[in-house]
Amino acid sequence: MNFATQDKHLAQASRLRDPSAQGEPPRDEDPAGQDPGRDPQAPADRQAPDERRARHRRRYAWIGTLASVVLFVISLGVLGKLVSTVTWAELRTAFLAATPEQVGLAIGLVAVSYLFLTCYDALALRQLKLKVPYRTTALASFTSYAVSFNLGFPLLTAGTVRYWIYSAQGLSPGRIAALTIVAGFTFWLGMGAVLGISLIREAEPLSRLTYTSPMFNQGLGVATLAAVLAYLVWVTLKRRSVKVRGWRLELPGLKLSLSQMLVGAGDVCAAAGVLYVLLPAGHGVSFETFVAIYVLAAMLGIASHAPGGLGVFEATVLLALSGLPRESVLGALLLFRVCYYLVPFVVALAALGAYEIAKRARLTPREAPDDDAAESDATP
């Protein structure tokens, strides 16, 4: 679920404005709590600190990029070493070993996970006090996530898809960026809650799989849950807002934050369930233990910025499940990629094509009389 990095890219893209504005400073007319940004007419001494901070951030931006590249390269090396003993024949056998019941259950859980993803946007729209039909919300969220999971580059993929659909509903780039940021909070709240509970409850089984001490796992779980609870208390005490790339966004209160946490947790558990049901029978790993492994693998995949965490996710799962037959786990991972990434991607492309055809079909009857009138005026 790689869509969590979209917020910072789209927030930067949201600075674009309508070029038809008549001499006024660029403003986002969203009633969503965002700061329209710096006024170009503001005194230079007020803009200087912000400009210095921006230069400072740009100066060290390469560190995060370098860390992501290093993590990706190391993971590819580990993955290559892990699968070097697996033959193509063994991999093909493991890939085809899944029963129709397993595949059917996996597809059902994929549908549940993507249904929760549509709730990400629905909750964000509620926070921003924007009314958009659910069918439009479902189309925009499903297609944007399915496309970005496979292609990466959220600014060019998910951002384009969201703007393409939501702009037809009158949403400006600023509103779409704010929506994406709130959706990102939903993802991280859910993932944090699931990870913290799993680490605390399954500390002993995880220690045997990951070669860490139970006390370390419990401590990490307590710290994760404490961070989630601290955020909930923080947004409960009074209205909070964050400033991202010059935009001020009001954060959801306690009630909506709890809804976000439940939706995010449901999405994470459903996505983990897809891979869990595809694992070879008799693996002996409980679902709650596996969820913690899945979340850690997903987080490392997100940190690598690879599309869908490709390579990083697989290496982490293979290491954590090293006690199971490697070819069977690798076959389950490949089938997971097909079910969770490839199939939704194909469906999303078909949905976008149908959406564009339907939109043009709605516009054609209205445009036809104008075209006929133009032709009649041109006739002598």
C-alpha positions as a Markdown table, in Angstrom:
| # | Residue | x | y | z |
|---|---|---|---|---|
| 1 | Met | 0.0 | 0.0 | 0.0 |
| 2 | Asn | 2.3 | 2.6 | -1.3 |
| 3 | Phe | -0.2 | 5.3 | -1.6 |
| 4 | Ala | 0.9 | 6.9 | 1.8 |
| 5 | Thr | 3.7 | 9.1 | 0.1 |
| 6 | Gln | 1.2 | 10.8 | -2.2 |
| 7 | Asp | 0.4 | 13.6 | 0.3 |
| 8 | Lys | 3.7 | 15.4 | 0.1 |
| 9 | His | 3.9 | 15.2 | -3.7 |
| 10 | Leu | 0.3 | 16.4 | -4.3 |
| 11 | Ala | 0.6 | 19.1 | -1.6 |
| 12 | Gln | 3.5 | 20.5 | -3.7 |
| 13 | Ala | 1.5 | 20.2 | -6.9 |
| 14 | Ser | -1.5 | 22.0 | -5.3 |
| 15 | Arg | 0.2 | 25.3 | -5.6 |
| 16 | Leu | -0.9 | 25.5 | -9.2 |
| 17 | Arg | -3.7 | 28.1 | -9.7 |
| 18 | Asp | -6.2 | 29.1 | -12.3 |
| 19 | Pro | -4.2 | 31.2 | -14.8 |
| 20 | Ser | -7.4 | 33.2 | -15.6 |
| 21 | Ala | -7.2 | 35.0 | -12.2 |
| 22 | Gln | -7.2 | 38.7 | -13.0 |
| 23 | Gly | -4.1 | 40.3 | -11.3 |
| 24 | Glu | -4.9 | 38.9 | -7.8 |
| 25 | Pro | -2.4 | 36.9 | -5.8 |
| 26 | Pro | -2.8 | 33.1 | -6.2 |
| 27 | Arg | -5.5 | 31.9 | -3.9 |
| 28 | Asp | -7.2 | 28.6 | -3.2 |
| 29 | Glu | -10.8 | 29.2 | -2.7 |
| 30 | Asp | -11.3 | 26.0 | -0.6 |
| 31 | Pro | -13.4 | 26.3 | 2.5 |
| 32 | Ala | -11.2 | 23.5 | 3.9 |
| 33 | Gly | -9.0 | 25.4 | 6.4 |
| 34 | Gln | -6.0 | 25.7 | 4.2 |
| 35 | Asp | -3.8 | 28.8 | 4.3 |
| 36 | Pro | -3.7 | 30.2 | 0.8 |
| 37 | Gly | 0.0 | 30.5 | 1.1 |
| 38 | Arg | 2.3 | 33.5 | 1.3 |
| 39 | Asp | 1.2 | 36.8 | -0.1 |
| 40 | Pro | 3.6 | 37.9 | -2.8 |
| 41 | Gln | 3.0 | 41.5 | -1.5 |
| 42 | Ala | 4.1 | 40.6 | 2.0 |
| 43 | Pro | 7.2 | 42.4 | 3.3 |
| 44 | Ala | 10.5 | 40.7 | 2.5 |
| 45 | Asp | 11.5 | 40.4 | 6.2 |
| 46 | Arg | 8.4 | 38.2 | 6.8 |
| 47 | Gln | 9.1 | 35.9 | 3.8 |
| 48 | Ala | 12.8 | 35.5 | 4.5 |
| 49 | Pro | 12.5 | 33.0 | 7.4 |
| 50 | Asp | 10.2 | 30.8 | 5.3 |
| 51 | Glu | 12.5 | 31.0 | 2.3 |
| 52 | Arg | 15.5 | 30.1 | 4.5 |
| 53 | Arg | 13.6 | 27.1 | 5.8 |
| 54 | Ala | 12.7 | 26.0 | 2.3 |
| 55 | Arg | 16.3 | 26.2 | 1.2 |
| 56 | His | 17.4 | 24.3 | 4.3 |
| 57 | Arg | 14.9 | 21.5 | 3.5 |
| 58 | Arg | 16.0 | 21.3 | -0.1 |
| 59 | Arg | 19.6 | 21.1 | 1.0 |
| 60 | Tyr | 19.0 | 18.0 | 3.0 |
| 61 | Ala | 16.3 | 16.4 | 0.8 |
| 62 | Trp | 18.9 | 14.2 | -0.9 |
| 63 | Ile | 19.5 | 12.3 | 2.4 |
| 64 | Gly | 16.0 | 10.7 | 2.3 |
| 65 | Thr | 16.4 | 9.8 | -1.4 |
| 66 | Leu | 19.8 | 8.3 | -0.8 |
| 67 | Ala | 18.5 | 6.3 | 2.2 |
| 68 | Ser | 15.6 | 4.9 | 0.1 |
| 69 | Val | 17.9 | 3.9 | -2.8 |
| 70 | Val | 20.3 | 2.2 | -0.3 |
| 71 | Leu | 17.4 | 0.3 | 1.3 |
| 72 | Phe | 16.1 | -0.8 | -2.1 |
| 73 | Val | 19.5 | -2.0 | -3.3 |
| 74 | Ile | 20.2 | -3.9 | -0.1 |
| 75 | Ser | 16.8 | -5.5 | -0.2 |
| 76 | Leu | 17.3 | -6.6 | -3.8 |
| 77 | Gly | 20.6 | -8.2 | -2.8 |
| 78 | Val | 19.0 | -10.0 | 0.1 |
| 79 | Leu | 16.1 | -11.1 | -2.1 |
| 80 | Gly | 18.5 | -12.4 | -4.8 |
| 81 | Lys | 20.4 | -14.4 | -2.2 |
| 82 | Leu | 17.2 | -15.8 | -0.7 |
| 83 | Val | 15.8 | -17.0 | -4.0 |
| 84 | Ser | 19.1 | -18.2 | -5.5 |
| 85 | Thr | 18.4 | -21.7 | -4.3 |
| 86 | Val | 14.9 | -21.9 | -5.7 |
| 87 | Thr | 14.5 | -23.3 | -9.2 |
| 88 | Trp | 12.0 | -22.2 | -11.8 |
| 89 | Ala | 10.3 | -25.6 | -11.6 |
| 90 | Glu | 9.9 | -25.4 | -7.8 |
| 91 | Leu | 8.6 | -21.9 | -8.1 |
| 92 | Arg | 6.1 | -22.8 | -10.8 |
| 93 | Thr | 4.9 | -25.7 | -8.7 |
| 94 | Ala | 4.5 | -23.5 | -5.6 |
| 95 | Phe | 2.7 | -20.8 | -7.6 |
| 96 | Leu | 0.2 | -23.3 | -9.0 |
| 97 | Ala | -0.3 | -25.1 | -5.7 |
| 98 | Ala | -2.9 | -22.6 | -4.5 |
| 99 | Thr | -6.4 | -24.1 | -4.5 |
| 100 | Pro | -9.4 | -22.4 | -6.1 |
| 101 | Glu | -10.7 | -21.9 | -2.5 |
| 102 | Gln | -7.5 | -20.0 | -1.6 |
| 103 | Val | -7.6 | -17.9 | -4.7 |
| 104 | Gly | -11.3 | -17.1 | -4.3 |
| 105 | Leu | -10.9 | -16.1 | -0.7 |
| 106 | Ala | -7.9 | -13.9 | -1.6 |
| 107 | Ile | -9.9 | -12.1 | -4.3 |
| 108 | Gly | -12.7 | -11.5 | -1.8 |
| 109 | Leu | -10.2 | -10.0 | 0.7 |
| 110 | Val | -8.8 | -7.8 | -2.1 |
| 111 | Ala | -12.2 | -6.4 | -2.7 |
| 112 | Val | -12.7 | -5.7 | 1.0 |
| 113 | Ser | -9.3 | -4.0 | 1.2 |
| 114 | Tyr | -10.1 | -1.7 | -1.8 |
| 115 | Leu | -13.5 | -1.0 | -0.3 |
| 116 | Phe | -11.8 | 0.3 | 2.8 |
| 117 | Leu | -9.6 | 2.4 | 0.5 |
| 118 | Thr | -12.7 | 4.2 | -0.8 |
| 119 | Cys | -13.6 | 5.0 | 2.8 |
| 120 | Tyr | -10.2 | 6.9 | 3.0 |
| 121 | Asp | -11.4 | 9.5 | 0.6 |
| 122 | Ala | -15.0 | 9.5 | 2.0 |
| 123 | Leu | -13.7 | 10.4 | 5.4 |
| 124 | Ala | -11.4 | 13.0 | 4.0 |
| 125 | Leu | -14.2 | 14.6 | 2.1 |
| 126 | Arg | -16.3 | 14.7 | 5.3 |
| 127 | Gln | -13.5 | 16.4 | 7.1 |
| 128 | Leu | -13.2 | 19.0 | 4.4 |
| 129 | Lys | -17.0 | 19.5 | 4.3 |
| 130 | Leu | -17.1 | 18.6 | 0.6 |
| 131 | Lys | -20.1 | 16.8 | -0.9 |
| 132 | Val | -19.1 | 14.4 | -3.7 |
| 133 | Pro | -21.3 | 11.3 | -4.7 |
| 134 | Tyr | -19.9 | 8.1 | -3.3 |
| 135 | Arg | -19.7 | 6.5 | -6.8 |
| 136 | Thr | -17.3 | 9.3 | -7.8 |
| 137 | Thr | -15.4 | 8.9 | -4.6 |
| 138 | Ala | -15.1 | 5.2 | -5.0 |
| 139 | Leu | -14.0 | 5.5 | -8.6 |
| 140 | Ala | -11.4 | 8.2 | -7.9 |
| 141 | Ser | -9.9 | 6.4 | -4.8 |
| 142 | Phe | -9.9 | 2.9 | -6.3 |
| 143 | Thr | -8.4 | 3.9 | -9.6 |
| 144 | Ser | -5.8 | 6.2 | -8.1 |
| 145 | Tyr | -4.6 | 3.7 | -5.6 |
| 146 | Ala | -4.6 | 0.8 | -8.1 |
| 147 | Val | -2.6 | 2.8 | -10.6 |
| 148 | Ser | -0.1 | 4.3 | -8.2 |
| 149 | Phe | 0.5 | 0.9 | -6.5 |
| 150 | Asn | 1.7 | -0.5 | -9.8 |
| 151 | Leu | 3.4 | 2.4 | -11.5 |
| 152 | Gly | 4.7 | 4.4 | -8.5 |
| 153 | Phe | 5.4 | 8.2 | -9.0 |
| 154 | Pro | 2.2 | 9.3 | -7.2 |
| 155 | Leu | 2.5 | 12.9 | -8.4 |
| 156 | Leu | 2.2 | 11.7 | -12.0 |
| 157 | Thr | -0.1 | 8.7 | -11.6 |
| 158 | Ala | -2.4 | 8.9 | -8.6 |
| 159 | Gly | -2.3 | 12.7 | -8.6 |
| 160 | Thr | -3.3 | 12.8 | -12.3 |
| 161 | Val | -6.1 | 10.3 | -11.8 |
| 162 | Arg | -7.6 | 12.1 | -8.8 |
| 163 | Tyr | -7.5 | 15.4 | -10.4 |
| 164 | Trp | -9.0 | 14.0 | -13.6 |
| 165 | Ile | -12.0 | 12.7 | -11.7 |
| 166 | Tyr | -12.4 | 15.1 | -8.8 |
| 167 | Ser | -11.9 | 18.3 | -10.9 |
| 168 | Ala | -15.1 | 17.4 | -12.8 |
| 169 | Gln | -16.9 | 17.7 | -9.5 |
| 170 | Gly | -15.5 | 21.3 | -9.0 |
| 171 | Leu | -12.6 | 20.4 | -6.7 |
| 172 | Ser | -9.5 | 22.6 | -7.1 |
| 173 | Pro | -6.0 | 21.3 | -6.8 |
| 174 | Gly | -5.8 | 22.6 | -3.3 |
| 175 | Arg | -8.8 | 20.6 | -2.2 |
| 176 | Ile | -7.5 | 17.5 | -3.8 |
| 177 | Ala | -4.2 | 17.8 | -2.1 |
| 178 | Ala | -5.9 | 18.3 | 1.3 |
| 179 | Leu | -8.0 | 15.3 | 0.7 |
| 180 | Thr | -4.9 | 13.2 | 0.0 |
| 181 | Ile | -3.2 | 14.4 | 3.2 |
| 182 | Val | -6.2 | 13.5 | 5.3 |
| 183 | Ala | -6.3 | 10.1 | 3.6 |
| 184 | Gly | -2.7 | 9.6 | 4.5 |
| 185 | Phe | -3.5 | 10.1 | 8.2 |
| 186 | Thr | -6.1 | 7.4 | 7.9 |
| 187 | Phe | -3.5 | 4.9 | 6.6 |
| 188 | Trp | -0.9 | 5.6 | 9.3 |
| 189 | Leu | -3.4 | 5.7 | 12.2 |
| 190 | Gly | -4.7 | 2.3 | 11.1 |
| 191 | Met | -1.3 | 0.8 | 10.5 |
| 192 | Gly | 0.0 | 2.1 | 13.8 |
| 193 | Ala | -2.9 | 0.7 | 15.8 |
| 194 | Val | -2.6 | -2.7 | 14.2 |
| 195 | Leu | 1.2 | -2.9 | 14.5 |
| 196 | Gly | 1.2 | -1.8 | 18.2 |
| 197 | Ile | -1.5 | -4.3 | 19.3 |
| 198 | Ser | 0.2 | -7.2 | 17.3 |
| 199 | Leu | 3.6 | -6.5 | 18.7 |
| 200 | Ile | 2.3 | -6.5 | 22.3 |
| 201 | Arg | 0.0 | -9.6 | 22.0 |
| 202 | Glu | 2.3 | -11.6 | 19.8 |
| 203 | Ala | 5.7 | -10.6 | 21.2 |
| 204 | Glu | 6.8 | -14.2 | 21.9 |
| 205 | Pro | 6.0 | -15.8 | 18.5 |
| 206 | Leu | 7.4 | -12.8 | 16.7 |
| 207 | Ser | 10.7 | -13.1 | 18.6 |
| 208 | Arg | 11.1 | -16.6 | 17.3 |
| 209 | Leu | 10.5 | -15.5 | 13.7 |
| 210 | Thr | 12.5 | -12.3 | 13.7 |
| 211 | Tyr | 15.2 | -13.3 | 16.2 |
| 212 | Thr | 14.4 | -10.4 | 18.5 |
| 213 | Ser | 13.6 | -10.4 | 22.2 |
| 214 | Pro | 10.0 | -10.4 | 23.4 |
| 215 | Met | 10.7 | -7.4 | 25.6 |
| 216 | Phe | 12.0 | -5.5 | 22.5 |
| 217 | Asn | 8.8 | -6.4 | 20.6 |
| 218 | Gln | 6.6 | -5.3 | 23.5 |
| 219 | Gly | 8.5 | -2.1 | 24.0 |
| 220 | Leu | 8.2 | -1.2 | 20.3 |
| 221 | Gly | 4.5 | -2.1 | 20.4 |
| 222 | Val | 3.9 | 0.1 | 23.5 |
| 223 | Ala | 5.8 | 3.0 | 21.9 |
| 224 | Thr | 3.7 | 2.7 | 18.7 |
| 225 | Leu | 0.4 | 2.6 | 20.6 |
| 226 | Ala | 1.5 | 5.5 | 22.8 |
| 227 | Ala | 2.2 | 7.6 | 19.6 |
| 228 | Val | -1.2 | 6.8 | 18.3 |
| 229 | Leu | -2.9 | 7.6 | 21.6 |
| 230 | Ala | -0.9 | 10.8 | 21.9 |
| 231 | Tyr | -2.1 | 11.9 | 18.5 |
| 232 | Leu | -5.7 | 11.2 | 19.5 |
| 233 | Val | -5.3 | 13.2 | 22.7 |
| 234 | Trp | -3.6 | 16.0 | 20.9 |
| 235 | Val | -6.4 | 16.5 | 18.4 |
| 236 | Thr | -9.0 | 16.1 | 21.2 |
| 237 | Leu | -7.8 | 18.9 | 23.4 |
| 238 | Lys | -8.4 | 21.6 | 20.8 |
| 239 | Arg | -8.6 | 22.1 | 17.0 |
| 240 | Arg | -5.3 | 21.3 | 15.4 |
| 241 | Ser | -3.8 | 22.1 | 12.0 |
| 242 | Val | -0.7 | 21.4 | 10.1 |
| 243 | Lys | 1.2 | 23.4 | 7.6 |
| 244 | Val | 2.5 | 21.4 | 4.6 |
| 245 | Arg | 4.4 | 23.2 | 1.8 |
| 246 | Gly | 2.8 | 26.5 | 2.8 |
| 247 | Trp | -0.7 | 25.1 | 3.2 |
| 248 | Arg | -2.6 | 25.1 | 6.5 |
| 249 | Leu | -4.9 | 22.1 | 6.9 |
| 250 | Glu | -7.2 | 21.5 | 9.9 |
| 251 | Leu | -6.9 | 18.0 | 11.2 |
| 252 | Pro | -9.9 | 15.8 | 12.1 |
| 253 | Gly | -11.1 | 15.8 | 15.7 |
| 254 | Leu | -11.4 | 12.7 | 17.9 |
| 255 | Lys | -14.5 | 11.2 | 16.5 |
| 256 | Leu | -13.4 | 11.3 | 12.9 |
| 257 | Ser | -9.8 | 10.3 | 13.9 |
| 258 | Leu | -11.2 | 7.2 | 15.6 |
| 259 | Ser | -13.2 | 6.4 | 12.4 |
| 260 | Gln | -10.0 | 6.9 | 10.4 |
| 261 | Met | -8.1 | 4.5 | 12.7 |
| 262 | Leu | -10.8 | 1.8 | 12.3 |
| 263 | Val | -11.0 | 2.1 | 8.6 |
| 264 | Gly | -7.2 | 2.0 | 8.3 |
| 265 | Ala | -7.0 | -1.0 | 10.5 |
| 266 | Gly | -9.6 | -2.8 | 8.5 |
| 267 | Asp | -7.7 | -2.1 | 5.2 |
| 268 | Val | -4.4 | -3.3 | 6.7 |
| 269 | Cys | -5.9 | -6.5 | 8.1 |
| 270 | Ala | -7.8 | -7.3 | 4.8 |
| 271 | Ala | -4.6 | -6.7 | 2.8 |
| 272 | Ala | -2.6 | -8.9 | 5.1 |
| 273 | Gly | -5.3 | -11.5 | 4.9 |
| 274 | Val | -4.8 | -11.8 | 1.1 |
| 275 | Leu | -1.3 | -13.0 | 1.5 |
| 276 | Tyr | -2.0 | -15.0 | 4.6 |
| 277 | Val | -4.6 | -17.2 | 2.9 |
| 278 | Leu | -2.2 | -17.9 | 0.0 |
| 279 | Leu | 0.6 | -19.2 | 2.3 |
| 280 | Pro | 1.1 | -23.0 | 2.2 |
| 281 | Ala | -1.1 | -25.0 | 4.4 |
| 282 | Gly | 0.3 | -26.0 | 7.8 |
| 283 | His | 2.6 | -23.1 | 8.2 |
| 284 | Gly | 1.6 | -22.7 | 11.9 |
| 285 | Val | 1.8 | -18.9 | 12.0 |
| 286 | Ser | -1.2 | -17.2 | 13.6 |
| 287 | Phe | -2.9 | -14.4 | 11.7 |
| 288 | Glu | -2.2 | -11.8 | 14.4 |
| 289 | Thr | 1.5 | -12.7 | 14.3 |
| 290 | Phe | 1.5 | -12.5 | 10.5 |
| 291 | Val | -0.2 | -9.1 | 10.5 |
| 292 | Ala | 2.8 | -7.6 | 12.4 |
| 293 | Ile | 5.2 | -9.1 | 9.8 |
| 294 | Tyr | 3.1 | -7.7 | 7.0 |
| 295 | Val | 2.9 | -4.2 | 8.5 |
| 296 | Leu | 6.7 | -4.1 | 9.0 |
| 297 | Ala | 7.3 | -5.3 | 5.5 |
| 298 | Ala | 4.8 | -2.7 | 4.1 |
| 299 | Met | 6.5 | 0.1 | 6.1 |
| 300 | Leu | 9.9 | -0.9 | 4.7 |
| 301 | Gly | 8.4 | -1.0 | 1.3 |
| 302 | Ile | 7.0 | 2.5 | 1.7 |
| 303 | Ala | 10.4 | 3.7 | 2.9 |
| 304 | Ser | 12.0 | 2.4 | -0.3 |
| 305 | His | 9.6 | 4.3 | -2.5 |
| 306 | Ala | 9.5 | 1.4 | -4.9 |
| 307 | Pro | 6.2 | 0.7 | -6.6 |
| 308 | Gly | 4.3 | -1.5 | -4.2 |
| 309 | Gly | 7.5 | -2.0 | -2.1 |
| 310 | Leu | 8.7 | -4.4 | -4.8 |
| 311 | Gly | 11.7 | -6.4 | -3.7 |
| 312 | Val | 11.8 | -4.9 | -0.2 |
| 313 | Phe | 8.4 | -6.3 | 0.8 |
| 314 | Glu | 9.3 | -9.8 | -0.5 |
| 315 | Ala | 12.7 | -9.8 | 1.1 |
| 316 | Thr | 11.2 | -8.9 | 4.5 |
| 317 | Val | 8.5 | -11.5 | 4.4 |
| 318 | Leu | 10.9 | -14.2 | 3.3 |
| 319 | Leu | 13.3 | -13.4 | 6.1 |
| 320 | Ala | 10.5 | -13.4 | 8.7 |
| 321 | Leu | 9.1 | -16.7 | 7.4 |
| 322 | Ser | 12.5 | -18.3 | 6.8 |
| 323 | Gly | 11.3 | -21.5 | 8.7 |
| 324 | Leu | 8.8 | -22.2 | 5.9 |
| 325 | Pro | 9.7 | -23.7 | 2.5 |
| 326 | Arg | 11.2 | -20.8 | 0.5 |
| 327 | Glu | 9.7 | -21.8 | -2.8 |
| 328 | Ser | 6.2 | -22.0 | -1.3 |
| 329 | Val | 6.4 | -18.6 | 0.3 |
| 330 | Leu | 7.8 | -17.0 | -2.8 |
| 331 | Gly | 5.0 | -18.6 | -4.9 |
| 332 | Ala | 2.5 | -17.1 | -2.4 |
| 333 | Leu | 4.1 | -13.7 | -2.7 |
| 334 | Leu | 3.9 | -13.8 | -6.5 |
| 335 | Leu | 0.3 | -14.8 | -6.4 |
| 336 | Phe | -0.3 | -12.0 | -3.9 |
| 337 | Arg | 1.2 | -9.6 | -6.4 |
| 338 | Val | -1.2 | -10.8 | -9.1 |
| 339 | Cys | -4.3 | -10.7 | -6.9 |
| 340 | Tyr | -3.7 | -7.4 | -5.0 |
| 341 | Tyr | -1.8 | -5.4 | -7.7 |
| 342 | Leu | -2.2 | -6.7 | -11.2 |
| 343 | Val | -5.9 | -7.6 | -11.2 |
| 344 | Pro | -7.1 | -4.3 | -9.6 |
| 345 | Phe | -4.8 | -2.4 | -12.0 |
| 346 | Val | -6.5 | -4.0 | -15.0 |
| 347 | Val | -9.9 | -3.3 | -13.5 |
| 348 | Ala | -8.9 | 0.3 | -12.8 |
| 349 | Leu | -7.8 | 0.9 | -16.4 |
| 350 | Ala | -11.1 | -0.5 | -17.7 |
| 351 | Ala | -13.0 | 1.7 | -15.2 |
| 352 | Leu | -11.1 | 4.8 | -16.3 |
| 353 | Gly | -11.8 | 3.9 | -20.0 |
| 354 | Ala | -15.5 | 3.4 | -19.3 |
| 355 | Tyr | -15.6 | 6.7 | -17.3 |
| 356 | Glu | -14.1 | 8.7 | -20.2 |
| 357 | Ile | -16.4 | 7.1 | -22.7 |
| 358 | Ala | -19.4 | 7.9 | -20.5 |
| 359 | Lys | -18.3 | 11.5 | -20.0 |
| 360 | Arg | -17.9 | 12.1 | -23.7 |
| 361 | Ala | -21.3 | 10.5 | -24.4 |
| 362 | Arg | -22.9 | 12.9 | -21.9 |
| 363 | Leu | -21.2 | 15.9 | -23.5 |
| 364 | Thr | -21.9 | 15.0 | -27.1 |
| 365 | Pro | -25.6 | 15.6 | -27.2 |
| 366 | Arg | -25.1 | 19.1 | -25.7 |
| 367 | Glu | -22.3 | 20.0 | -28.1 |
| 368 | Ala | -24.1 | 18.7 | -31.2 |
| 369 | Pro | -26.6 | 21.6 | -31.6 |
| 370 | Asp | -23.8 | 24.1 | -31.2 |
| 371 | Asp | -21.8 | 22.4 | -34.0 |
| 372 | Asp | -24.9 | 22.3 | -36.3 |
| 373 | Ala | -25.5 | 26.0 | -35.6 |
| 374 | Ala | -21.9 | 26.8 | -36.5 |
| 375 | Glu | -22.2 | 24.9 | -39.7 |
| 376 | Ser | -25.5 | 26.7 | -40.7 |
| 377 | Asp | -24.0 | 30.1 | -40.0 |
| 378 | Ala | -21.0 | 29.3 | -42.2 |
| 379 | Thr | -23.3 | 28.3 | -45.1 |
| 380 | Pro | -23.9 | 31.2 | -47.6 |
